[in-house]
Amino acid sequence: MMMADSGSNKEVAVIVNTDITSTESENNLINTMVERGTALLRKMEINVAEAEKRTGKNTVNMQETYTVYLIEIRPAETVPEGGTPATPDTLWRRYSEFELLRTYLLVTYPYIIIPPLPEKRAEFVWHKLAADNLDPDFVERRRVGLENFLLRVASHPVLSNDKIFFLFLTEEKGWREAVLETGFQDKVDSRLKSLSAMFRVKNPDKRFTALKHYSDELNTVISQLLRVRVKVADRLYGVYKVHGNYGRVFSEWSAIEKEMGDGLQSAGHHMDTYAASIDDILEEEEHYADQLKEYLFYTDAVRSVCRKHELIQYELEMVAQDLVHKKQQKEELATGTVRIFSLKGMTSKLFGQESQEQRESRLAALQQSIQEGEETLKEKNTECHQTICRYLITFSKHEVVDRVPSLKSES
């Protein structure tokens, strides 16, 4: 639907989903894998009602066109028959703000599989589908995906109680400043650091290793399936549209044939009908493809948890290794024996031994460093244990991956 903004001269495009029946709405709720038992969803209803295309200046003062989404929340109360529902509170959010929220959740809750966002740019598209981010069909599918994201976060027993998430739903202004004030950006792990941990960790947890392999395999299978589907859709669409060309030929032929005119006209009509049916078929397939993409994005969410655990495990091993090295140094210094070749050992042989005061000073410094290392090791052990426990609790009770093992066997 197109509408003009009465408060300005600019024209905006509004996409509203008005053709959903109550049964379809209930099915959509089931497909979001949402649990209504959390305190937040018992208090309020959340939905992304519409999308609007706007034009404005970005941070570098350049004109850009973007899409914003209207979030509506209202009290979750029973409306008496014939009564009027409460007017919802509304605010607009850009896709980038959803991304910021999810990044904050990823950093703050590294042991939780954070629900994925819908794709930022259209992927696995066949030639009839527009790859334009402002395409109405793509924006509508993204609107549904963003609503699913909010409902999944709101249904999680831990994420639903997060203050920043609540502000995201209720405060249009000041929310970005609030999330930046948390300092979560300082905790974001660099990609290089994560890669280093992945290749250098010596004793990975077998449970996380198995989960990571499962996620990698599922990601590969779904990606291949979506690529094959794109190729099949392209070819199928071409075959059907060829029949549309035949329909036009038969219709033109019927105009110059007297005896066979009616038959040719009927054949042309059937060809046109057959050619047009592919649009509905592929549109229905697109809904299934969107669900497969969600599973694909969930595999990335699972792998993110695995990477975080690998990083914690790697840091733990590095602290333990450093502690062993310092204890060995202390022993060598105390006994005066050098077990392995070192530059300091060669220096001592060439220029003489250290004085007693120097040795005692070094021993005291090493002892202090060892005590600090033991405290750090204890903290890392506790962090690693807590992460595993929290993950196993949330994973066994709530996480979506428990619902997808059938995909592995079916694929």
Residue pairs with C-beta under 8 A, 6 or more apart in sequence:
1 14
1 15
1 16
2 11
2 13
2 14
3 12
3 13
3 14
4 11
4 12
5 11
5 12
10 54
10 55
12 52
12 53
12 54
13 52
13 53
13 136
14 50
14 51
14 52
14 53
15 50
15 51
15 52
15 136
15 139
15 140
15 143
16 49
16 50
17 49
17 50
17 140
17 143
17 144
20 28
28 144
29 151
31 148
31 291
32 147
32 148
32 151
32 152
33 152
33 400
33 403
34 41
34 148
34 151
34 152
34 154
34 155
35 41
35 155
35 398
36 42
36 155
37 155
38 154
38 155
38 156
38 157
38 160
39 160
39 161
40 154
40 155
40 160
40 161
40 166
41 76
41 151
41 154
41 155
41 160
42 76
43 75
43 76
44 73
44 74
44 75
44 76
44 169
45 73
45 74
45 75
45 76
45 88
46 71
46 72
46 73
46 147
46 150
46 151
46 154
46 169
47 71
47 72
47 147
48 69
48 70
48 71
48 72
48 143
48 144
48 146
48 147
48 150
49 70
49 71
49 72
49 90
50 69
50 70
50 143
51 67
51 68
51 69
51 70
51 139
51 140
51 142
51 143
52 67
52 68
52 69
52 70
52 92
53 65
53 66
53 67
53 134
53 139
54 65
54 66
54 67
54 68
55 63
55 64
55 65
55 66
56 63
56 64
56 66
57 63
57 64
58 64
65 134
66 94
67 94
67 95
67 133
67 134
67 139
67 142
68 92
68 93
68 94
69 92
69 93
69 94
69 95
69 143
69 146
70 90
70 91
70 92
71 90
71 91
71 92
71 93
71 150
71 169
72 88
72 89
72 90
73 88
73 89
73 90
73 169
73 170
74 85
74 86
74 87
74 88
74 89
75 86
77 86
79 85
89 170
91 169
91 170
91 171
91 172
92 172
93 168
93 172
95 117
95 120
95 142
95 146
97 168
97 175
97 176
98 117
98 146
98 149
99 117
99 120
100 176
100 179
101 164
101 165
101 168
101 179
102 114
102 116
102 117
102 149
103 184
103 188
104 164
104 179
104 182
104 184
105 112
105 114
105 153
105 159
105 162
105 165
106 114
106 304
107 184
107 185
107 187
107 188
108 162
108 182
108 184
109 158
109 159
110 305
110 308
110 387
111 305
111 308
111 386
111 387
111 388
111 390
111 391
111 394
112 156
112 158
112 159
112 305
112 390
112 391
112 394
112 399
113 298
113 301
113 302
113 304
113 305
113 394
113 395
113 399
113 400
113 401
114 153
114 159
114 301
114 304
115 148
115 149
115 152
115 153
115 156
115 298
115 301
115 400
116 149
116 294
116 297
116 298
116 300
116 301
117 145
117 146
117 149
117 297
118 141
118 142
118 144
118 145
118 146
118 148
118 149
118 293
118 294
118 297
119 142
119 145
119 293
119 297
120 133
121 131
121 133
122 129
122 130
122 131
122 132
122 133
122 135
122 138
123 226
123 293
124 226
124 227
124 229
124 230
124 289
124 293
125 131
125 230
126 230
126 231
126 233
126 234
126 237
126 282
127 234
127 237
128 233
128 237
128 282
129 135
129 137
129 138
129 286
130 137
130 138
132 138
133 139
141 286
141 290
145 290
145 294
148 294
150 169
152 400
153 159
153 160
153 165
154 160
154 165
156 398
157 394
157 397
157 398
158 394
159 165
164 175
164 178
164 179
164 182
167 174
167 175
167 178
167 179
168 175
168 179
171 178
189 307
189 308
189 311
193 311
194 307
194 310
194 311
196 314
197 307
197 310
197 311
197 313
197 314
197 315
198 307
198 310
200 314
201 310
201 313
201 314
201 317
202 317
203 313
203 317
204 310
204 313
205 309
205 313
205 388
207 388
207 392
208 305
208 306
208 309
208 310
209 306
211 302
211 306
211 401
212 302
212 303
212 306
214 408
215 299
215 302
215 303
215 306
215 401
216 299
216 303
217 408
218 295
218 299
218 404
218 407
218 408
218 411
219 296
219 299
219 300
219 303
221 407
221 408
221 411
222 292
222 295
222 296
222 299
222 407
222 411
223 296
225 292
225 411
226 289
226 292
226 293
226 296
229 285
229 289
233 282
233 285
236 278
236 281
236 282
237 278
237 282
240 274
240 275
240 277
240 278
241 275
241 278
242 275
243 271
243 274
243 275
244 271
244 272
244 275
244 276
246 268
246 271
247 267
247 268
247 269
247 270
247 271
247 272
247 274
247 275
248 268
248 272
249 268
250 264
250 265
250 267
250 268
250 271
251 264
251 265
251 268
251 269
251 272
253 264
253 268
254 260
254 261
254 262
254 263
254 264
254 265
254 268
255 261
257 264
295 404
295 407
298 400
298 401
298 404
302 401
305 391
308 387
309 384
309 387
309 388
309 391
312 380
312 383
312 384
312 387
313 384
315 380
316 377
316 380
316 381
316 383
316 384
319 373
319 376
319 377
319 380
320 377
322 373
323 370
323 373
323 374
323 377
326 366
326 369
326 370
326 373
327 370
328 339
329 366
330 363
330 366
330 367
330 370
332 338
332 339
333 359
333 362
333 363
333 366
334 363
336 353
338 345
348 354
354 362
395 401
395 402
396 402
